[in-house]
């Protein structure tokens, strides 16, 4: 279950069609979901969708991918990720810790940045 949640989360961040991305966020996140990382806070599905769109605009052609195993217990899941051009080494990496609603939807996501080159920030 935890790996599937992480895969759906990464897929939402890679979805470039606005309508499909919005649907993916609605299916993945609770109505009051909250996303927090060092760059900001997004509260609710609309703000999470807008945050994803902004990341895609900032890094055109970059794709998210899982990095390493997905780990989870109780209502928590954590996973590493990378962001970079497809088929090339990723210049950006981090990990997220997410809290589910006890099922397959995310209530909260806490993101951490491990590698961000100064020229990409």
Secondary structure, DSSP 8 states (H G I E B T S, - for coil): -HHHHHHHHHHHHH--SHHHHHHHHHHHEEEEEEEEETTEEEESHHHHHHHHHHHHHHTTTEEEEEEEEEEEETTEEEEEEEEEETTS--SEEEEEEEEESSSSSEEEEEEEEEEE-GGG-
